[in-house]
Amino acid sequence: MKIKKQHRKKKYLHKLNRKRMHLKQRSTGEVNCKTLKEAWDMKKSTLRNLREMGLASDPNKAVKIPNYKQEQLKRAKKMVSQESSESEEEVEVKIIPKKEIVEKLEKEARAPRQRRFMLPKGQVEYLTYLLDKYGHDYKAMTKDKKNVYQETWKQIRAKIKTFMGIPKQYGEYLRARGLLDKEIDEEDLKEQAKALVMDDSD
């Protein structure tokens, strides 16, 4: 007698969009690189596309690490068969890579990136307060009541250097104080430079 299988009743889930689910599962993600997007041929495989661009799909195959055991096996096979190893191995079809794509990618990699790093609002307020009150006297800043974490003058100086290195935030600070349109005073600039390059021996 056959055992009757019990099948759970299948329910149709109205909340699921099957088409969208299928496309999401099949998708391999979007390529953000413009150079690769332009050179990519959808009719060719990923491996062939990368080979034609002069890029490596597998770093282990591109930069081969010498294997002593495999080398010894090859030597042994040569000695036994007295034939060239090329006939035994699969002959790969040579694809001439497009050098201009690699050059474009290298140029993009070397190009200077836009600095997106920003200090938190609270830290900016603290640093601007210190700069307004003490100028560039970092040793006086350490004794301020707002220096809750008891930072040393070197730590405060490093933070102010970082703040001054962010054009958007430091530019806003200068604009608010009316220092951006003000004529540059050479003595004031010298004092600021001296303060920033203080002797670290103390």
C-alpha positions in Angstrom: 0.0 0.0 0.0 1.3 3.4 -1.0 1.8 6.1 1.6 -0.3 9.1 0.8 1.8 12.3 0.9 0.4 15.2 2.6 0.8 18.5 0.6 0.5 21.8 2.3 -2.0 24.0 0.6 -0.1 26.7 -1.3 -1.2 30.2 -0.6 -0.8 33.0 -3.1 0.8 36.0 -1.3 -0.6 39.2 -2.7 1.9 41.4 -1.0 4.8 39.9 -3.0 5.7 41.2 -6.4 7.1 38.1 -8.2 8.5 40.0 -11.2 10.4 42.4 -9.0 11.7 39.6 -6.8 12.9 37.7 -9.8 14.7 40.7 -11.2 16.3 41.4 -7.8 17.6 37.8 -7.6 19.0 37.8 -11.1 20.7 41.3 -10.9 24.4 41.4 -10.1 24.4 45.0 -9.0 25.0 48.3 -10.8 28.5 49.2 -12.0 29.2 52.8 -11.0 32.4 53.1 -13.0 31.6 55.1 -16.2 34.6 53.8 -18.1 33.7 50.1 -17.5 30.1 50.8 -18.3 30.9 52.2 -21.7 33.4 49.4 -22.6 31.2 46.5 -21.4 29.6 44.3 -23.9 26.5 42.6 -22.6 26.7 39.8 -25.3 30.1 38.6 -23.9 30.9 36.9 -20.6 32.3 38.7 -17.6 35.7 36.9 -18.0 36.0 37.8 -21.7 35.0 41.4 -21.1 37.6 41.8 -18.4 40.3 40.1 -20.5 39.5 42.4 -23.5 39.9 45.4 -21.2 43.2 44.2 -19.9 41.9 43.6 -16.4 42.3 40.5 -14.2 39.2 38.6 -13.0 41.2 36.3 -10.7 44.3 37.8 -9.0 45.6 34.3 -8.2 45.8 33.6 -12.0 47.1 37.0 -12.9 50.0 37.0 -10.4 51.0 33.4 -10.2 52.9 32.2 -7.1 55.5 29.6 -8.0 54.5 26.1 -6.8 57.4 23.8 -6.2 55.3 20.6 -6.4 53.7 21.6 -9.8 57.1 22.6 -11.3 58.6 19.2 -10.3 55.6 17.4 -11.9 56.0 19.3 -15.1 59.7 18.5 -15.3 59.0 14.8 -14.6 56.3 14.7 -17.4 58.8 16.4 -19.9 61.5 13.8 -19.0 59.1 10.9 -19.5 57.3 11.9 -22.7 60.1 13.9 -24.3 57.4 16.2 -25.6 56.7 19.9 -25.1 54.4 20.8 -22.3 52.4 23.1 -24.7 50.7 20.1 -26.5 49.4 18.7 -23.2 48.1 22.0 -21.8 45.0 23.7 -23.2 46.0 26.4 -25.8 44.4 29.6 -24.7 43.0 32.0 -27.4 45.1 35.2 -27.2 43.0 38.3 -26.7 44.7 41.6 -27.3 43.6 43.9 -24.5 42.4 47.5 -25.0 45.1 49.6 -23.4 43.1 52.8 -23.5 40.6 51.4 -20.9 43.4 50.6 -18.4 45.0 54.0 -19.0 41.6 55.7 -18.3 41.1 53.8 -15.1 44.7 54.6 -13.9 44.1 58.3 -14.7 40.9 58.3 -12.7 42.6 56.6 -9.8 45.4 59.2 -9.8 43.0 62.1 -10.0 42.6 64.1 -6.7 39.4 63.2 -4.8 37.0 65.7 -3.4 37.4 65.8 0.4 34.1 64.8 2.0 35.3 64.6 5.6 33.4 66.9 7.9 33.8 67.6 11.6 30.7 67.2 13.8 28.7 70.3 14.6 29.5 70.2 18.3 33.2 69.9 17.7 33.1 72.8 15.2 31.3 75.0 17.8 33.9 74.1 20.5 36.9 74.8 18.2 35.4 78.1 16.9 34.8 79.2 20.5 38.5 78.5 21.4 39.7 80.3 18.3 37.6 83.3 19.1 38.7 83.5 22.7 42.4 82.6 22.5 43.4 83.0 18.9 46.2 80.6 18.3 47.4 80.3 21.9 47.0 76.6 22.3 48.5 76.4 25.8 45.9 78.8 27.1 43.1 76.7 25.5 44.0 73.7 27.7 43.0 75.7 30.9 39.6 76.6 29.6 36.6 75.3 31.5 35.1 73.9 28.2 38.1 71.6 27.9 36.2 68.8 29.7 38.3 65.9 28.3 41.5 67.6 29.5 43.1 67.6 26.1 46.7 68.6 25.8 47.7 71.7 23.7 49.0 69.3 21.0 45.7 67.5 20.7 43.8 70.8 20.5 46.3 72.1 17.8 45.8 68.8 15.8 42.0 69.3 15.9 42.3 73.0 14.8 44.6 72.0 12.0 42.0 69.4 10.8 39.3 72.1 11.1 41.4 74.5 9.0 42.0 71.8 6.4 38.2 71.6 5.7 37.5 74.5 3.3 33.7 74.4 3.6 33.6 74.6 7.4 36.6 76.9 7.9 35.4 79.1 5.1 32.0 79.5 6.8 33.8 80.4 10.0 35.9 83.1 8.3 32.9 84.4 6.5 30.9 84.7 9.7 33.7 86.6 11.4 34.2 88.9 8.4 37.8 87.7 8.0 37.3 86.5 4.4 37.0 89.9 2.8 39.5 91.5 5.2 42.9 92.5 3.9 45.6 90.0 4.8 47.8 91.2 7.6 51.3 89.7 7.2 52.2 89.9 10.9 49.0 88.1 11.8 49.7 85.4 9.3 53.2 84.9 10.7 51.8 84.6 14.2 49.3 81.9 13.0 52.0 80.0 11.2 54.3 80.1 14.3 51.4 78.8 16.4 50.6 76.0 14.0 54.3 75.0 13.8 55.1 75.2 17.5 58.0 73.2 18.9 56.8 69.8 20.0 59.6 69.3 22.5 57.6 70.8 25.3 
